[in-house]
Amino acid sequence: MSSEVLVSRPHFDSRAVAQGVLEKEAPVELEVPQPSLGSATAGYRSAKYTPAEWFSKYYSILQQAESDQHEARRIQRGSKTLNQETEAATLRTQAEGTSHLGERLQEIHHWKSELQRHIDQLQADTESLLALKTRLERALDATETPYAIATDNLNCRTRRLGADLVKDTVEEELLKEVDLIRSIQALLKRTTAQVVSQIKMNREAKQMLELDWSDKFQAYNFDEHSGRYTNMSPDTQHQPSSAAMQDQMCNRASWTKFTQDNLFKALQEEQATNSLRVLMEQVLLDTTDDLRVQCSNVDRAFSQRCVELTEAKTQLEMRLTQTLEQIGAQERNIVVLQQAIHNKEAPLRVAQSRLYLRSLRPNMELCRDEPQLSLEGEVRQIDATLASLHQQLSEARSSLSYMEESRMALEKDITCKTNSLFIERDKCMTHRKRYPTISTLSGY
C-alpha cells in the first residue's frame, strides 16, 4: 500500500450561510505527516486527530449549540414581542387609514354634491337664457312688422295731393315710431349679444364643474374601493413605488381652494344670469309698452286726421253744392239779363227811328218840342238802362267765372281730401291693423 498524503477538511460555518454572509475560503494547507515508525504502520498513522483534539472539538460543538439555542430563544422572545407590537400598530394604523378614507369619502361626497347642485343650476340657468334668447330673437323679428308698417305709412302718405301733402301730427308720430323701433332693435341686438356671452360663460363654468365633478367621482370610486380592502382581500398586490410622495400631488388646502374657486365662479355666473334674466324681462316689457303706446299715439293721430279730413270734405261738398246752385242761378240770371237787354233793343230802335225821322222835319218844324224832349229822354233812359244791364251782365259773367273757378277748386280739393282719406283710412289704418300683439312683441 502506497503512502498517501491526507489533507484536513475545510472549515464551513453554517451560521454565516444562514445569515447570508459567506466566509472566504481559507487557503488549503497541507498537513505535514508525522514520521512513520515503520513501513508496516505507515498507512494508519498519517493525518489523524488526537483524543484531546477530539474532545475539544466535541465540547466546542456542544457549547456552540447551547449558545445558538440561547440566542434563538432570545430572538424568539423578541420576535414574539415585536410581532405583537407591530400587529397592534399595523391594525391601528390600518383602522386609522380606513377611518380617514371614510372621512375623505364624506368630504368628497359633500363637494361632489355641491358641484352637482351648481351644475344642475347652471344647466337650468343656461336653458332659461336660451329660452330668453329665443324670445329676444322673436321680439326682434316681431319689430320688423311695425317697422314695415310705419315706413309703408310714410311712403303712402307721400302720395297725398296738393295742400294735403302736409307735415302734420300723423307724420311726426310716424317718424317717432320709426326712430323708436330702430332704437328698440339696437337694444334687443345688444341684449341678445349679452345673453349669448352669458350662455358661453355659464357653459365654461359648467364645464369646469363637470371636470371637477368627474375627477371627484373617480377619486370617490378609488377611495371607496380602497376602503373595502382588507387583509383577506385576494386582489391586493405589492406596489413598492406607490408609497413615494409624487411631485404633482397637491396639498389639502389647494385641493379645497380649487373646488371652492370653481363653485365661487359658478355662483358668480348664476348671480349674473339672474340679474340678466331680470334685465331681459324688464327690457322686453318696456319695449313692448313703448311700442304699443307709440302705436296708440299714431292710431289716435290717424283717427284725428281722418276726422279732420272727413269734416273738411263734408264742408267742401256742402260748399260745392251751394256753389253749383249759385252757378245755376247765375246762369239763369245772365239769361234774364241778356233777354232784358234784347228786349230793350226794340224800344231803342223805335225811339231812335222816331228821333231820326223827326230830325228830317224842314225849317222851323225842326223844333225841340215836347215829343222831341220825350224821345230824347226815352233814348237816354234806354241807353242808361242798357248800360246798367250790360254792367250787371258783365258782373254776372265775372261772378259766374269766379264761381266756376271756385267749383273747380272745390272739386279738386274734394278729390285731394278723398284721396287723402283713402290713404289714411283705407290704406294706412287698415295696414296698421296688422300691428303685432303684446305677446308677439314680448317674444312669445
LUMMARNU-38405 format. One record per residue (C-alpha): chain; residue number from 1; residue in three letters; x, y, z. Coordinates in steps of 0.02 Angstrom, whole numbers, plus 50000, padded with zeros to 5 digits. Layout:
<sites>
SITE   ch     i    aa      xx      yy      zz
SITE    A   NUM   ALA       X       Y       Z
...
</sites>
This chain:
<sites>
SITE   ch     i    aa      xx      yy      zz
SITE    A     1   MET   50000   50000   50000
SITE    A     2   SER   50073   50161   49946
SITE    A     3   SER   50082   50304   50066
SITE    A     4   GLU   49956   50447   50036
SITE    A     5   VAL   49958   50624   50097
SITE    A     6   LEU   49791   50666   50180
SITE    A     7   VAL   49729   50846   50193
SITE    A     8   SER   49614   50913   50329
SITE    A     9   ARG   49428   50964   50291
SITE    A    10   PRO   49395   51147   50254
SITE    A    11   HIS   49302   51237   50393
SITE    A    12   PHE   49119   51279   50345
SITE    A    13   ASP   49016   51399   50455
SITE    A    14   SER   48830   51361   50431
SITE    A    15   ARG   48777   51515   50533
SITE    A    16   ALA   48864   51630   50411
SITE    A    17   VAL   48769   51546   50271
SITE    A    18   ALA   48605   51566   50365
SITE    A    19   GLN   48641   51750   50393
SITE    A    20   GLY   48685   51773   50211
SITE    A    21   VAL   48870   51804   50239
SITE    A    22   LEU   48989   51687   50155
SITE    A    23   GLU   49160   51674   50231
SITE    A    24   LYS   49312   51674   50123
SITE    A    25   GLU   49383   51504   50099
SITE    A    26   ALA   49542   51480   50197
SITE    A    27   PRO   49689   51429   50093
SITE    A    28   VAL   49716   51245   50091
SITE    A    29   GLU   49865   51198   50196
SITE    A    30   LEU   49948   51032   50177
SITE    A    31   GLU   49972   50943   50341
SITE    A    32   VAL   50142   50880   50368
SITE    A    33   PRO   50130   50694   50405
SITE    A    34   GLN   50210   50628   50557
SITE    A    35   PRO   50361   50521   50528
SITE    A    36   SER   50317   50340   50512
SITE    A    37   LEU   50375   50216   50642
SITE    A    38   GLY   50390   50087   50515
SITE    A    39   SER   50338   50031   50345
SITE    A    40   ALA   50202   49916   50416
SITE    A    41   THR   50105   50054   50507
SITE    A    42   ALA   50135   50192   50383
SITE    A    43   GLY   49953   50196   50316
SITE    A    44   TYR   49868   50205   50489
SITE    A    45   ARG   49962   50347   50570
SITE    A    46   SER   49961   50490   50445
SITE    A    47   ALA   49840   50646   50463
SITE    A    48   LYS   49736   50589   50615
SITE    A    49   TYR   49666   50692   50764
SITE    A    50   THR   49723   50661   50936
SITE    A    51   PRO   49599   50614   51076
SITE    A    52   ALA   49622   50785   51154
SITE    A    53   GLU   49576   50867   50989
SITE    A    54   TRP   49427   50751   50976
SITE    A    55   PHE   49362   50801   51149
SITE    A    56   SER   49400   50983   51118
SITE    A    57   LYS   49306   50980   50955
SITE    A    58   TYR   49161   50888   51037
SITE    A    59   TYR   49145   51013   51181
SITE    A    60   SER   49160   51163   51068
SITE    A    61   ILE   49017   51099   50962
SITE    A    62   LEU   48909   51074   51117
SITE    A    63   GLN   48949   51247   51181
SITE    A    64   GLN   48914   51325   51012
SITE    A    65   ALA   48748   51233   51001
SITE    A    66   GLU   48699   51291   51176
SITE    A    67   SER   48747   51470   51132
SITE    A    68   ASP   48648   51460   50971
SITE    A    69   GLN   48497   51392   51063
SITE    A    70   HIS   48506   51531   51191
SITE    A    71   GLU   48519   51661   51054
SITE    A    72   ALA   48375   51580   50962
SITE    A    73   ARG   48264   51586   51117
SITE    A    74   ARG   48309   51770   51143
SITE    A    75   ILE   48268   51808   50963
SITE    A    76   GLN   48104   51712   50977
SITE    A    77   ARG   48053   51810   51131
SITE    A    78   GLY   48097   51973   51043
SITE    A    79   SER   48009   51919   50885
SITE    A    80   LYS   47852   51875   50981
SITE    A    81   THR   47852   52042   51069
SITE    A    82   LEU   47891   52135   50907
SITE    A    83   ASN   47759   52035   50816
SITE    A    84   GLN   47627   52080   50945
SITE    A    85   GLU   47676   52264   50945
SITE    A    86   THR   47686   52278   50756
SITE    A    87   GLU   47523   52182   50735
SITE    A    88   ALA   47433   52302   50852
SITE    A    89   ALA   47516   52454   50770
SITE    A    90   THR   47477   52388   50597
SITE    A    91   LEU   47296   52356   50641
SITE    A    92   ARG   47283   52527   50725
SITE    A    93   THR   47364   52614   50576
SITE    A    94   GLN   47255   52518   50456
SITE    A    95   ALA   47099   52566   50555
SITE    A    96   GLU   47153   52747   50556
SITE    A    97   GLY   47183   52739   50368
SITE    A    98   THR   47012   52662   50342
SITE    A    99   SER   46934   52796   50454
SITE    A   100   HIS   47024   52932   50358
SITE    A   101   LEU   46965   52857   50195
SITE    A   102   GLY   46787   52861   50263
SITE    A   103   GLU   46805   53043   50313
SITE    A   104   ARG   46881   53080   50143
SITE    A   105   LEU   46735   52993   50059
SITE    A   106   GLN   46613   53101   50156
SITE    A   107   GLU   46709   53258   50110
SITE    A   108   ILE   46718   53210   49926
SITE    A   109   HIS   46534   53167   49929
SITE    A   110   HIS   46495   53338   50005
SITE    A   111   TRP   46593   53433   49873
SITE    A   112   LYS   46529   53319   49736
SITE    A   113   SER   46351   53356   49791
SITE    A   114   GLU   46388   53543   49792
SITE    A   115   LEU   46463   53530   49619
SITE    A   116   GLN   46314   53431   49556
SITE    A   117   ARG   46193   53558   49629
SITE    A   118   HIS   46281   53702   49543
SITE    A   119   ILE   46297   53602   49382
SITE    A   120   ASP   46109   53575   49383
SITE    A   121   GLN   46081   53758   49424
SITE    A   122   LEU   46195   53815   49283
SITE    A   123   GLN   46108   53696   49165
SITE    A   124   ALA   45939   53766   49215
SITE    A   125   ASP   46006   53944   49200
SITE    A   126   THR   46077   53908   49028
SITE    A   127   GLU   45912   53833   48970
SITE    A   128   SER   45819   53985   49036
SITE    A   129   LEU   45942   54100   48946
SITE    A   130   LEU   45919   54000   48787
SITE    A   131   ALA   45731   54023   48804
SITE    A   132   LEU   45759   54209   48835
SITE    A   133   LYS   45874   54217   48683
SITE    A   134   THR   45735   54139   48579
SITE    A   135   ARG   45612   54267   48648
SITE    A   136   LEU   45730   54409   48609
SITE    A   137   GLU   45755   54346   48432
SITE    A   138   ARG   45568   54328   48409
SITE    A   139   ALA   45539   54501   48482
SITE    A   140   LEU   45672   54570   48364
SITE    A   141   ASP   45588   54484   48217
SITE    A   142   ALA   45420   54549   48276
SITE    A   143   THR   45483   54729   48267
SITE    A   144   GLU   45506   54709   48079
SITE    A   145   THR   45317   54711   48056
SITE    A   146   PRO   45284   54880   48142
SITE    A   147   TYR   45439   54950   48056
SITE    A   148   ALA   45372   54895   47887
SITE    A   149   ILE   45200   54965   47932
SITE    A   150   ALA   45270   55133   47987
SITE    A   151   THR   45383   55152   47834
SITE    A   152   ASP   45241   55098   47719
SITE    A   153   ASN   45127   55227   47801
SITE    A   154   LEU   45257   55362   47770
SITE    A   155   ASN   45279   55308   47590
SITE    A   156   CYS   45091   55302   47561
SITE    A   157   ARG   45067   55475   47634
SITE    A   158   THR   45192   55546   47510
SITE    A   159   ARG   45060   55512   47377
SITE    A   160   ARG   44943   55640   47451
SITE    A   161   LEU   44896   55779   47330
SITE    A   162   GLY   44913   55967   47337
SITE    A   163   ALA   44896   56054   47502
SITE    A   164   ASP   44858   55889   47589
SITE    A   165   LEU   45043   55845   47573
SITE    A   166   VAL   45074   55923   47742
SITE    A   167   LYS   45190   55878   47886
SITE    A   168   ASP   45056   55850   48014
SITE    A   169   THR   45045   55764   48182
SITE    A   170   VAL   45025   55595   48099
SITE    A   171   GLU   45191   55612   48009
SITE    A   172   GLU   45278   55670   48167
SITE    A   173   GLU   45210   55521   48264
SITE    A   174   LEU   45258   55402   48123
SITE    A   175   LEU   45436   55470   48122
SITE    A   176   LYS   45442   55448   48310
SITE    A   177   GLU   45381   55270   48289
SITE    A   178   VAL   45517   55231   48159
SITE    A   179   ASP   45653   55304   48272
SITE    A   180   LEU   45583   55209   48422
SITE    A   181   ILE   45581   55044   48326
SITE    A   182   ARG   45761   55070   48268
SITE    A   183   SER   45819   55107   48446
SITE    A   184   ILE   45724   54955   48512
SITE    A   185   GLN   45801   54844   48378
SITE    A   186   ALA   45975   54905   48426
SITE    A   187   LEU   45936   54874   48610
SITE    A   188   LEU   45871   54699   48576
SITE    A   189   LYS   46026   54658   48474
SITE    A   190   ARG   46141   54717   48614
SITE    A   191   THR   46039   54622   48741
SITE    A   192   THR   46045   54464   48636
SITE    A   193   ALA   46234   54480   48625
SITE    A   194   GLN   46241   54493   48815
SITE    A   195   VAL   46135   54337   48832
SITE    A   196   VAL   46245   54241   48710
SITE    A   197   SER   46400   54296   48806
SITE    A   198   GLN   46322   54243   48972
SITE    A   199   ILE   46272   54074   48899
SITE    A   200   LYS   46453   54049   48845
SITE    A   201   MET   46518   54093   49019
SITE    A   202   ASN   46388   53978   49100
SITE    A   203   ARG   46443   53835   48989
SITE    A   204   GLU   46626   53866   49028
SITE    A   205   ALA   46590   53869   49215
SITE    A   206   LYS   46482   53713   49198
SITE    A   207   GLN   46622   53626   49104
SITE    A   208   MET   46745   53666   49243
SITE    A   209   LEU   46623   53600   49372
SITE    A   210   GLU   46591   53443   49270
SITE    A   211   LEU   46779   53410   49254
SITE    A   212   ASP   46799   53435   49441
SITE    A   213   TRP   46647   53325   49474
SITE    A   214   SER   46716   53191   49359
SITE    A   215   ASP   46883   53194   49448
SITE    A   216   LYS   46798   53182   49617
SITE    A   217   PHE   46687   53042   49552
SITE    A   218   GLN   46839   52941   49503
SITE    A   219   ALA   46928   52985   49664
SITE    A   220   TYR   46773   52934   49763
SITE    A   221   ASN   46767   52767   49674
SITE    A   222   PHE   46953   52737   49703
SITE    A   223   ASP   46941   52784   49887
SITE    A   224   GLU   46783   52683   49910
SITE    A   225   HIS   46867   52532   49831
SITE    A   226   SER   47021   52564   49936
SITE    A   227   GLY   46915   52573   50094
SITE    A   228   ARG   46843   52400   50056
SITE    A   229   TYR   47015   52320   50051
SITE    A   230   THR   47050   52204   50198
SITE    A   231   ASN   47193   52089   50242
SITE    A   232   MET   47091   51947   50170
SITE    A   233   SER   47059   52034   50003
SITE    A   234   PRO   47125   51925   49862
SITE    A   235   ASP   47155   52068   49739
SITE    A   236   THR   47285   52164   49839
SITE    A   237   GLN   47461   52171   49772
SITE    A   238   HIS   47630   52237   49821
SITE    A   239   GLN   47659   52412   49748
SITE    A   240   PRO   47825   52469   49821
SITE    A   241   SER   47832   52632   49724
SITE    A   242   SER   47656   52688   49773
SITE    A   243   ALA   47711   52746   49945
SITE    A   244   ALA   47829   52876   49873
SITE    A   245   MET   47761   53055   49876
SITE    A   246   GLN   47731   53111   49696
SITE    A   247   ASP   47786   53284   49642
SITE    A   248   GLN   47620   53325   49558
SITE    A   249   MET   47517   53294   49714
SITE    A   250   CYS   47432   53448   49785
SITE    A   251   ASN   47402   53483   49968
SITE    A   252   ARG   47234   53481   50054
SITE    A   253   ALA   47218   53671   50057
SITE    A   254   SER   47248   53691   49871
SITE    A   255   TRP   47128   53546   49836
SITE    A   256   THR   46991   53630   49936
SITE    A   257   LYS   47029   53802   49863
SITE    A   258   PHE   47018   53733   49686
SITE    A   259   THR   46842   53669   49712
SITE    A   260   GLN   46791   53825   49809
SITE    A   261   ASP   46855   53935   49668
SITE    A   262   ASN   46755   53836   49542
SITE    A   263   LEU   46600   53848   49649
SITE    A   264   PHE   46628   54034   49675
SITE    A   265   LYS   46645   54060   49488
SITE    A   266   ALA   46485   53960   49460
SITE    A   267   LEU   46395   54063   49594
SITE    A   268   GLN   46451   54223   49508
SITE    A   269   GLU   46383   54162   49342
SITE    A   270   GLU   46220   54110   49425
SITE    A   271   GLN   46200   54282   49502
SITE    A   272   ALA   46245   54364   49336
SITE    A   273   THR   46117   54253   49250
SITE    A   274   ASN   45981   54303   49374
SITE    A   275   SER   46022   54487   49352
SITE    A   276   LEU   46025   54470   49164
SITE    A   277   ARG   45860   54374   49165
SITE    A   278   VAL   45776   54511   49267
SITE    A   279   LEU   45850   54642   49150
SITE    A   280   MET   45789   54547   48997
SITE    A   281   GLU   45613   54533   49063
SITE    A   282   GLN   45612   54720   49101
SITE    A   283   VAL   45683   54762   48929
SITE    A   284   LEU   45551   54658   48842
SITE    A   285   LEU   45414   54733   48950
SITE    A   286   ASP   45474   54912   48922
SITE    A   287   THR   45499   54893   48735
SITE    A   288   THR   45329   54812   48715
SITE    A   289   ASP   45245   54951   48815
SITE    A   290   ASP   45338   55085   48718
SITE    A   291   LEU   45290   55011   48551
SITE    A   292   ARG   45108   54990   48600
SITE    A   293   VAL   45099   55166   48671
SITE    A   294   GLN   45175   55240   48514
SITE    A   295   CYS   45059   55133   48408
SITE    A   296   SER   44912   55205   48504
SITE    A   297   ASN   44978   55381   48478
SITE    A   298   VAL   44994   55352   48291
SITE    A   299   ASP   44821   55272   48280
SITE    A   300   ARG   44748   55417   48378
SITE    A   301   ALA   44834   55542   48263
SITE    A   302   PHE   44769   55447   48112
SITE    A   303   SER   44593   55446   48183
SITE    A   304   GLN   44601   55632   48220
SITE    A   305   ARG   44668   55666   48047
SITE    A   306   CYS   44531   55562   47967
SITE    A   307   VAL   44401   55659   48068
SITE    A   308   GLU   44476   55823   48008
SITE    A   309   LEU   44481   55763   47828
SITE    A   310   THR   44302   55700   47839
SITE    A   311   GLU   44241   55864   47910
SITE    A   312   ALA   44338   55963   47781
SITE    A   313   LYS   44273   55853   47640
SITE    A   314   THR   44095   55870   47705
SITE    A   315   GLN   44110   56059   47713
SITE    A   316   LEU   44187   56064   47540
SITE    A   317   GLU   44048   55956   47471
SITE    A   318   MET   43918   56067   47552
SITE    A   319   ARG   44003   56221   47484
SITE    A   320   LEU   44015   56139   47313
SITE    A   321   THR   43829   56104   47316
SITE    A   322   GLN   43794   56285   47360
SITE    A   323   THR   43916   56343   47227
SITE    A   324   LEU   43833   56234   47097
SITE    A   325   GLU   43664   56305   47147
SITE    A   326   GLN   43732   56482   47134
SITE    A   327   ILE   43810   56442   46966
SITE    A   328   GLY   43642   56382   46903
SITE    A   329   ALA   43556   56536   46974
SITE    A   330   GLN   43687   56650   46900
SITE    A   331   GLU   43671   56567   46731
SITE    A   332   ARG   43485   56593   46737
SITE    A   333   ASN   43515   56773   46791
SITE    A   334   ILE   43629   56800   46642
SITE    A   335   VAL   43496   56732   46528
SITE    A   336   VAL   43371   56851   46607
SITE    A   337   LEU   43491   56998   46586
SITE    A   338   GLN   43526   56950   46407
SITE    A   339   GLN   43340   56939   46373
SITE    A   340   ALA   43314   57106   46459
SITE    A   341   ILE   43448   57186   46350
SITE    A   342   HIS   43372   57105   46199
SITE    A   343   ASN   43202   57170   46250
SITE    A   344   LYS   43271   57348   46258
SITE    A   345   GLU   43331   57344   46080
SITE    A   346   ALA   43158   57364   46001
SITE    A   347   PRO   43106   57514   46106
SITE    A   348   LEU   43277   57590   46073
SITE    A   349   ARG   43257   57565   45887
SITE    A   350   VAL   43083   57642   45893
SITE    A   351   ALA   43141   57793   45991
SITE    A   352   GLN   43296   57817   45883
SITE    A   353   SER   43193   57796   45724
SITE    A   354   ARG   43069   57925   45786
SITE    A   355   LEU   43208   58047   45825
SITE    A   356   TYR   43286   58016   45657
SITE    A   357   LEU   43126   58044   45563
SITE    A   358   ARG   43086   58200   45662
SITE    A   359   SER   43261   58262   45627
SITE    A   360   LEU   43206   58268   45445
SITE    A   361   ARG   43074   58397   45481
SITE    A   362   PRO   43100   58551   45374
SITE    A   363   ASN   43142   58728   45428
SITE    A   364   MET   43054   58789   45582
SITE    A   365   GLU   42969   58623   45605
SITE    A   366   LEU   43134   58558   45670
SITE    A   367   CYS   43084   58608   45843
SITE    A   368   ARG   43127   58538   46012
SITE    A   369   ASP   42953   58513   46065
SITE    A   370   GLU   42882   58403   46196
SITE    A   371   PRO   42886   58247   46088
SITE    A   372   GLN   43069   58284   46046
SITE    A   373   LEU   43114   58307   46227
SITE    A   374   SER   43017   58149   46273
SITE    A   375   LEU   43101   58048   46138
SITE    A   376   GLU   43274   58110   46189
SITE    A   377   GLY   43235   58069   46368
SITE    A   378   GLU   43173   57898   46316
SITE    A   379   VAL   43332   57864   46218
SITE    A   380   ARG   43440   57922   46363
SITE    A   381   GLN   43340   57815   46482
SITE    A   382   ILE   43352   57662   46370
SITE    A   383   ASP   43540   57692   46347
SITE    A   384   ALA   43563   57708   46535
SITE    A   385   THR   43459   57553   46562
SITE    A   386   LEU   43559   57457   46433
SITE    A   387   ALA   43720   57518   46513
SITE    A   388   SER   43659   57459   46682
SITE    A   389   LEU   43604   57294   46609
SITE    A   390   HIS   43770   57270   46520
SITE    A   391   GLN   43864   57313   46680
SITE    A   392   GLN   43757   57192   46776
SITE    A   393   LEU   43782   57062   46641
SITE    A   394   SER   43971   57086   46649
SITE    A   395   GLU   43968   57069   46837
SITE    A   396   ALA   43858   56916   46824
SITE    A   397   ARG   43975   56837   46698
SITE    A   398   SER   44127   56879   46807
SITE    A   399   SER   44037   56806   46957
SITE    A   400   LEU   43996   56652   46856
SITE    A   401   SER   44178   56636   46805
SITE    A   402   TYR   44235   56654   46984
SITE    A   403   MET   44109   56525   47043
SITE    A   404   GLU   44167   56408   46906
SITE    A   405   GLU   44344   56428   46970
SITE    A   406   SER   44281   56401   47147
SITE    A   407   ARG   44189   56247   47088
SITE    A   408   MET   44345   56177   47007
SITE    A   409   ALA   44447   56219   47162
SITE    A   410   LEU   44315   56138   47273
SITE    A   411   GLU   44307   55985   47163
SITE    A   412   LYS   44497   55974   47159
SITE    A   413   ASP   44509   55993   47347
SITE    A   414   ILE   44371   55866   47371
SITE    A   415   THR   44470   55748   47261
SITE    A   416   CYS   44625   55781   47367
SITE    A   417   LYS   44528   55751   47527
SITE    A   418   THR   44451   55592   47454
SITE    A   419   ASN   44625   55532   47404
SITE    A   420   SER   44695   55579   47575
SITE    A   421   LEU   44552   55490   47662
SITE    A   422   PHE   44582   55336   47556
SITE    A   423   ILE   44767   55339   47601
SITE    A   424   GLU   44740   55375   47786
SITE    A   425   ARG   44590   55266   47820
SITE    A   426   ASP   44584   55130   47689
SITE    A   427   LYS   44770   55100   47668
SITE    A   428   CYS   44867   55161   47820
SITE    A   429   MET   44742   55125   47958
SITE    A   430   THR   44693   54959   47878
SITE    A   431   HIS   44876   54912   47865
SITE    A   432   ARG   44902   54958   48047
SITE    A   433   LYS   44777   54825   48098
SITE    A   434   ARG   44918   54702   48064
SITE    A   435   TYR   45018   54778   48207
SITE    A   436   PRO   45089   54638   48319
SITE    A   437   THR   45004   54598   48483
SITE    A   438   ILE   45085   54621   48653
SITE    A   439   SER   45127   54436   48668
SITE    A   440   THR   45210   54435   48497
SITE    A   441   LEU   45312   54590   48537
SITE    A   442   SER   45363   54506   48702
SITE    A   443   GLY   45437   54361   48605
SITE    A   444   TYR   45305   54229   48640
</sites>
